[in-house]
Amino acid sequence: MNREHLTGTSIDPAEVAYFERLAHRWWDTAGPFWPLHRLNALRLNYLRDRVATALGRDPQAALPFAGLAVLDIGCGGGLLSEAVTRLGGNLVGIDVTEKNLVAARLHAQGSGLPIDYRLADVAQLAATGERFDLVLNMEVVEHVEQRALFLAQCARLVRPGGVMVVSTINRTWAAGLMAIIGAEYLLHWLPRGTHHYRKLVRPQEVTADLGADLRCLHRTGMRVNPFNRCFSFTPWMGVNYILVMQRKAT
């Protein structure tokens, strides 16, 4: 390990270098991370409703996640971490790139939010025995090496009865056309090389890699309107999708 970023079996150095170059742009809503800003705006209520219901809480409460131990894997600059903290969660955000965490810490401090950001990967955290009520695994799976190992380690971080939410991109011809060729090469919405087709993952692969102790409570697709760049939910999961998984209580 060095002070700039981590290395490990599931960490792709090329992916780390890519996000290091963009670390200063996390909170630029018109910059390269604009899709995450818009995705978060769409799915925050979805997370609130689905997670609170699964954990026996009132989704309409002012702080439905109050007191919950929440982990944001690959937290980047803290876009989702901050939003979930505002719902009451006690947030730990981990990332393998120190530059991302610097941006996240500075923004959280300016917003007055007590978020515990750590330079760590899932293997290190799982080895400590720490467990969480809610694990957010959002737009990370498609960037790792050794996906099966990575997801198995993620599953260990969910306490009995806890929830994991996975958001990623399907490995289909439609996803290759829309999320890579369209978004990166034709529309220039994302820098070229943001995604690699071989790393995209099908829903059934995610659920298999997480193991039999986690069952799927809900799944949905998401789509983007190319004219106004707004996201919406759709039953079709051919490109972007979300899985809400819950670990058995015992």
C-alpha positions as CSV (number, residue, x, y, z in Angstrom):
1,M,0.0,0.0,0.0
2,N,1.1,3.6,-0.5
3,R,-0.4,6.9,0.6
4,E,-1.9,7.6,-2.9
5,H,-4.0,4.4,-3.5
6,L,-4.3,0.7,-2.6
7,T,-3.3,-2.4,-4.5
8,G,-5.0,-5.7,-4.2
9,T,-6.4,-8.7,-6.0
10,S,-9.7,-7.0,-7.0
11,I,-8.2,-3.6,-7.7
12,D,-7.4,-2.8,-11.4
13,P,-4.5,-0.2,-11.5
14,A,-5.8,1.2,-14.7
15,E,-9.2,1.9,-13.2
16,V,-7.5,3.6,-10.2
17,A,-5.4,5.8,-12.4
18,Y,-8.5,6.8,-14.4
19,F,-10.4,8.0,-11.3
20,E,-7.3,9.6,-9.9
21,R,-7.2,11.9,-12.9
22,L,-10.8,12.9,-12.5
23,A,-10.9,13.2,-8.6
24,H,-11.1,17.0,-8.7
25,R,-14.3,16.9,-10.8
26,W,-16.6,14.8,-8.5
27,W,-18.9,17.7,-7.4
28,D,-19.0,19.3,-10.8
29,T,-22.6,18.6,-11.9
30,A,-21.7,19.4,-15.6
31,G,-18.4,17.4,-15.5
32,P,-17.6,13.8,-16.2
33,F,-19.6,12.5,-13.2
34,W,-22.9,14.2,-14.2
35,P,-24.6,10.8,-14.7
36,L,-24.0,9.9,-11.0
37,H,-25.5,13.2,-9.9
38,R,-28.6,12.5,-12.0
39,L,-28.7,8.8,-11.0
40,N,-28.6,9.8,-7.3
41,A,-31.4,12.3,-7.8
42,L,-33.5,9.5,-9.2
43,R,-32.7,6.6,-6.9
44,L,-32.5,8.3,-3.5
45,N,-36.2,7.9,-2.9
46,Y,-36.1,4.4,-4.2
47,L,-33.3,3.6,-1.7
48,R,-35.2,5.3,1.1
49,D,-38.4,3.3,0.4
50,R,-36.9,-0.1,-0.3
51,V,-34.3,-0.2,2.4
52,A,-36.5,1.3,5.1
53,T,-39.2,-1.2,4.4
54,A,-36.8,-4.1,4.3
55,L,-35.4,-3.1,7.7
56,G,-38.8,-2.5,9.3
57,R,-38.6,1.3,9.3
58,D,-41.0,4.0,8.3
59,P,-39.9,5.3,4.8
60,Q,-41.7,8.6,5.4
61,A,-39.9,9.4,8.7
62,A,-37.7,12.4,8.6
63,L,-34.6,10.3,9.3
64,P,-35.5,6.7,8.1
65,F,-31.9,5.5,8.4
66,A,-31.3,6.9,11.9
67,G,-28.8,4.8,13.8
68,L,-28.1,2.4,10.9
69,A,-24.5,1.5,10.2
70,V,-24.1,2.2,6.5
71,L,-21.1,1.4,4.2
72,D,-20.6,3.0,0.8
73,I,-18.2,0.9,-1.2
74,G,-16.1,2.9,-3.8
75,C,-17.6,6.1,-2.4
76,G,-15.5,8.3,-4.7
77,G,-16.1,11.9,-3.9
78,G,-19.0,11.2,-1.6
79,L,-22.0,12.0,-3.7
80,L,-24.2,9.2,-2.4
81,S,-22.5,9.1,1.0
82,E,-23.6,12.6,1.8
83,A,-27.2,12.0,0.5
84,V,-27.6,8.9,2.7
85,T,-26.0,10.6,5.7
86,R,-28.8,13.2,5.4
87,L,-31.3,10.4,5.8
88,G,-29.7,9.6,9.2
89,G,-27.2,6.9,8.4
90,N,-23.9,6.5,10.2
91,L,-21.8,6.4,7.1
92,V,-18.5,4.8,6.4
93,G,-17.2,5.5,2.9
94,I,-14.3,3.4,1.5
95,D,-12.3,4.0,-1.6
96,V,-9.0,2.7,-2.9
97,T,-7.9,6.2,-4.2
98,E,-6.8,8.8,-1.7
99,K,-7.5,11.7,-4.1
100,N,-11.1,10.7,-4.2
101,L,-11.2,10.7,-0.4
102,V,-9.6,14.1,-0.1
103,A,-12.4,15.5,-2.3
104,A,-15.0,13.7,-0.3
105,R,-13.7,14.8,3.1
106,L,-13.4,18.4,2.1
107,H,-17.0,18.5,0.7
108,A,-18.4,16.7,3.8
109,Q,-16.6,19.1,6.1
110,G,-18.0,22.1,4.2
111,S,-21.4,20.5,4.5
112,G,-21.1,19.8,8.2
113,L,-21.6,16.0,7.7
114,P,-19.8,13.6,10.0
115,I,-18.8,10.9,7.5
116,D,-16.0,8.4,8.2
117,Y,-14.0,8.2,5.0
118,R,-11.3,5.5,4.9
119,L,-8.6,4.4,2.4
120,A,-9.5,0.7,2.3
121,D,-10.8,-2.1,0.1
122,V,-13.5,-4.6,0.9
123,A,-11.0,-7.4,1.6
124,Q,-9.4,-5.3,4.4
125,L,-12.7,-4.3,5.9
126,A,-14.1,-7.8,5.8
127,A,-11.1,-9.1,7.6
128,T,-11.8,-6.8,10.5
129,G,-15.2,-8.5,11.1
130,E,-17.0,-5.1,10.8
131,R,-20.6,-5.6,9.6
132,F,-23.2,-3.1,8.4
133,D,-27.0,-2.8,8.3
134,L,-26.8,-1.3,4.8
135,V,-24.1,-1.8,2.2
136,L,-24.2,0.4,-0.9
137,N,-22.4,-1.2,-3.9
138,M,-23.1,1.4,-6.6
139,E,-21.4,1.6,-9.9
140,V,-18.4,-0.3,-8.6
141,V,-18.8,-3.9,-9.7
142,E,-18.1,-3.0,-13.4
143,H,-14.7,-1.6,-12.5
144,V,-13.1,-4.4,-10.5
145,E,-11.0,-7.4,-11.3
146,Q,-11.9,-10.9,-9.9
147,R,-15.6,-10.0,-9.6
148,A,-16.6,-13.2,-7.9
149,L,-14.0,-12.7,-5.1
150,F,-15.0,-9.0,-4.8
151,L,-18.7,-9.8,-4.4
152,A,-18.1,-12.6,-2.0
153,Q,-16.1,-10.2,0.2
154,C,-18.8,-7.6,-0.1
155,A,-21.4,-10.1,1.1
156,R,-19.4,-10.7,4.3
157,L,-19.9,-7.0,5.2
158,V,-23.7,-7.4,5.5
159,R,-25.0,-8.2,9.0
160,P,-27.7,-10.9,9.4
161,G,-31.0,-9.2,8.3
162,G,-29.1,-6.4,6.6
163,V,-29.4,-5.1,3.1
164,M,-27.1,-4.6,0.2
165,V,-28.0,-2.5,-2.9
166,V,-26.1,-3.2,-6.1
167,S,-26.2,-0.9,-9.1
168,T,-24.3,-1.7,-12.2
169,I,-24.4,-2.2,-16.0
170,N,-25.6,-5.4,-17.7
171,R,-23.4,-7.3,-20.1
172,T,-25.7,-7.2,-23.2
173,W,-25.3,-6.0,-26.7
174,A,-27.6,-3.1,-25.8
175,A,-25.4,-2.0,-23.0
176,G,-22.3,-2.2,-25.2
177,L,-24.0,-0.1,-27.8
178,M,-25.6,2.5,-25.4
179,A,-23.3,2.7,-22.4
180,I,-20.0,2.4,-24.2
181,I,-20.3,3.2,-27.9
182,G,-23.1,5.7,-27.5
183,A,-22.2,7.4,-24.2
184,E,-18.4,7.4,-24.6
185,Y,-17.7,7.6,-28.4
186,L,-20.7,9.2,-30.0
187,L,-22.3,11.5,-27.5
188,H,-19.1,12.1,-25.4
189,W,-21.1,12.0,-22.2
190,L,-18.3,10.1,-20.5
191,P,-14.6,9.9,-21.2
192,R,-13.5,7.1,-23.4
193,G,-12.4,4.1,-21.4
194,T,-14.8,4.6,-18.6
195,H,-16.3,1.2,-19.1
196,H,-15.0,-2.1,-20.6
197,Y,-17.5,-4.6,-22.0
198,R,-15.7,-7.6,-20.5
199,K,-16.3,-6.2,-17.0
200,L,-20.0,-5.6,-17.4
201,V,-22.0,-8.0,-15.3
202,R,-25.3,-9.8,-15.6
203,P,-27.8,-9.8,-12.7
204,Q,-27.7,-13.5,-12.3
205,E,-23.9,-13.3,-12.0
206,V,-24.2,-10.8,-9.2
207,T,-26.7,-12.8,-7.2
208,A,-24.7,-16.0,-7.7
209,D,-21.4,-14.4,-6.6
210,L,-23.1,-12.9,-3.5
211,G,-24.1,-16.3,-2.4
212,A,-27.3,-18.1,-1.2
213,D,-27.5,-16.2,2.1
214,L,-28.6,-13.1,0.2
215,R,-31.9,-13.1,-1.5
216,C,-33.2,-10.5,-4.0
217,L,-36.1,-8.4,-2.6
218,H,-36.5,-6.1,-5.7
219,R,-34.9,-5.4,-9.0
220,T,-35.4,-2.6,-11.6
221,G,-33.8,-1.2,-14.6
222,M,-32.9,2.4,-15.3
223,R,-32.8,4.3,-18.6
224,V,-31.6,7.7,-19.8
225,N,-33.4,10.0,-22.2
226,P,-30.7,11.1,-24.7
227,F,-32.4,14.4,-25.4
228,N,-32.7,15.8,-21.9
229,R,-30.2,13.4,-20.2
230,C,-32.7,12.5,-17.5
231,F,-32.9,9.1,-15.9
232,S,-36.0,7.1,-15.1
233,F,-36.9,3.6,-13.9
234,T,-38.0,0.9,-16.4
235,P,-38.8,-2.8,-16.0
236,W,-36.2,-3.5,-18.7
237,M,-32.8,-4.3,-17.2
238,G,-30.8,-4.5,-20.4
239,V,-28.4,-1.6,-19.6
240,N,-28.4,-0.1,-16.1
241,Y,-30.1,-2.0,-13.2
242,I,-30.4,-2.1,-9.4
243,L,-30.7,-5.1,-7.1
244,V,-31.9,-4.9,-3.5
245,M,-30.5,-7.9,-1.6
246,Q,-31.2,-9.0,2.0
247,R,-29.1,-11.4,4.1
248,K,-31.0,-14.1,6.0
249,A,-31.7,-13.0,9.6
250,T,-30.0,-16.1,11.1
